Amino acid sequence: MLINIIVWLVIGAIAGWLASLVMKTNRKQGLLLDIVVGVVGAFIGGFVLNLLGVGGGVTGLNLTSLLTAFIGAVILLAILRVIRKG
């Protein structure tokens, strides 16, 4: 149970950080926000990839999980950017 939480935090931190670099929000958010964006992004990415029939999900500390969380984190940051500008 504890290891699962740690894996989610690690995947979230990496995916959130990478997404913040791609979306150019890295200077505006710190480690905690990177983790939150990455973890929420993992849910969004899993949902979107399942809708597309690709299947996706965070299943552990692997490249597929990281990619799923990264895609979702980029989607989340894009949505937040639109909301903030609107």
C-alpha positions in Angstrom: 0.0 0.0 0.0 2.7 2.5 1.0 4.8 1.6 -2.1 1.8 2.3 -4.3 1.5 5.8 -2.9 5.2 6.4 -3.4 5.0 5.2 -7.0 2.0 7.6 -7.6 4.0 10.4 -6.1 7.1 9.7 -8.2 5.2 9.3 -11.4 3.2 12.4 -10.6 6.3 14.4 -9.9 8.1 13.4 -13.1 5.0 13.7 -15.3 4.0 17.0 -13.8 7.5 18.4 -14.2 7.8 17.3 -17.8 4.4 18.7 -18.6 5.3 22.0 -17.0 8.4 22.2 -19.2 6.4 21.5 -22.3 3.6 23.9 -21.4 6.2 26.5 -20.2 4.7 26.8 -16.7 7.7 25.4 -14.9 8.7 28.7 -13.3 5.2 29.3 -11.9 4.9 26.0 -10.1 7.0 24.1 -7.6 7.4 20.4 -6.7 4.1 20.1 -4.9 2.1 21.5 -7.8 4.1 19.3 -10.2 3.1 16.2 -8.1 -0.6 17.3 -8.0 -0.7 18.1 -11.8 1.0 14.7 -12.5 -1.3 12.7 -10.3 -4.5 14.4 -11.6 -3.0 14.1 -15.1 -2.6 10.3 -14.6 -6.4 10.0 -14.1 -7.1 12.3 -17.0 -4.7 10.5 -19.2 -6.0 7.1 -18.3 -9.6 8.3 -19.0 -8.7 9.9 -22.4 -6.6 6.9 -23.5 -9.4 4.5 -22.6 -11.9 6.6 -24.6 -9.6 6.4 -27.6 -9.4 2.6 -27.2 -5.6 2.7 -26.6 -6.0 1.6 -23.0 -4.0 3.5 -20.5 -3.4 3.6 -16.9 -0.9 3.9 -14.3 0.1 0.4 -13.5 3.4 0.9 -11.7 6.7 2.6 -12.2 7.1 2.1 -15.9 7.3 4.1 -19.2 3.6 3.5 -20.1 2.4 4.9 -16.7 4.7 7.9 -17.1 3.5 8.5 -20.6 -0.2 8.2 -19.6 0.4 10.7 -16.7 2.3 13.1 -18.9 -0.4 13.2 -21.6 -3.0 13.8 -18.9 -0.9 16.5 -17.2 -0.4 18.3 -20.5 -4.2 18.2 -21.1 -4.8 19.5 -17.6 -2.3 22.4 -18.0 -3.8 23.3 -21.4 -7.3 23.4 -19.8 -6.1 25.5 -17.0 -4.4 27.9 -19.4 -7.7 28.4 -21.3 -9.6 28.9 -18.1 -7.2 31.5 -16.8 -7.2 33.5 -20.0 -10.9 33.3 -20.5 
